[in-house]
Amino acid sequence: VLATQLRTRLQTLPGITLRDIGVKKCGIVTFQVQSKTAEQIRQGLAQHSINVSVSGRSSTRLDMEARGLEEVVRASVHYYNTEEEIERFCTALASL
């Protein structure tokens, strides 16, 4: 449920492209930010004490090559996260 809320909220932010595919989605939300590298996003969010990871092409070579992707930001939502944290995440992301 929280991952769905995060995806829905990210879709409202300008310059964000969700990269999740498939009918069933898990708690890992992958996205890119226009004009920013995934590492810039990771570092910027870390300044707000928000942890995300970066997956490069070498991590998922077949999928990323087929979709023409070089890297994505991965946000992992867990059962202990809250709706307030989703909002804080999106507010911090928008400030970058």
N, C-alpha and C positions, 0 to 999 in steps of 0.2 A: 504494500500500500504506500509506504513512504517513498519508494523508488518511483512509483507512478506519479506521486505528487511532485517529486523533484523533476521528472521529465516534463510534466505539465507546466510547472513554473519556469523551467529553462526555456521552453518554447515561447514564452512571453518576452524574453530578453533579446534585444537587438544584437545581431552578430553571432549568435550561438547556433551551432548546427549539431543536432543530436545525431549520433552515429550508431545507435542500437538498431539491430535488425531482428527479424524473427517474430513469430506470433506470440510466443511466451517469452517474457522478459524477466531477467533476474534482478537482484539487488545491486548490480554494477551498472552504473549509468556512464556511457561514454559520449564525449562531445568534443567539439573544437570551437575555438573562438576566433572570429575573423580578425586578421592582422596581429595575432599573438601566437607565439609558439606554445606548445603544451608545457614546456619547461617554464616559460614566463608566467603562465597561469598557476602552475604548481608553486612557484616561488612567491607569487603575489598572494595566493590563498594562505600559504604558510605564515605570512606576516599577520594574518588574522587568526592564527592557531587552528587552521583548517587543513587537514591532510587529504591529499589526493595523490594518485600516482600517474605516471606517464607510460604509455605503451607505444613502443616504436614498431616499425615494420618487422624487425627481427623477432619480435614476440609473437606475432600472428601473421607470418609471411604470406600464406596463401590467401587469407581473407583480405588483408590490407592491400596486397598487390592487385587482387581482383577488383577492389573498389577504388584504387588509385589513392590510397591514404598513406601518409608518411608516419603520422603519430596522432594519438588521441589522449585526452585527459580522462582518467577513470575515477569516478567517485563511487565509493562503496557504501551503500546505506544498510544499516543493520537494525535488528529489532530494538536495540537500546537507543537509537536516535529518536528525535522528536520533531514535530512539525515546526517548532520554533527554530530548531537547528537547520531545517531545510530553508526557512526564510533567511536566516543569518548567512547561510551559504550563498544564496542567490543575491543578497544585498552586497556581500563582499565581492562576489564575482562581477556584479554590475559596476562596482567602483573601480575595477581594473581597467 
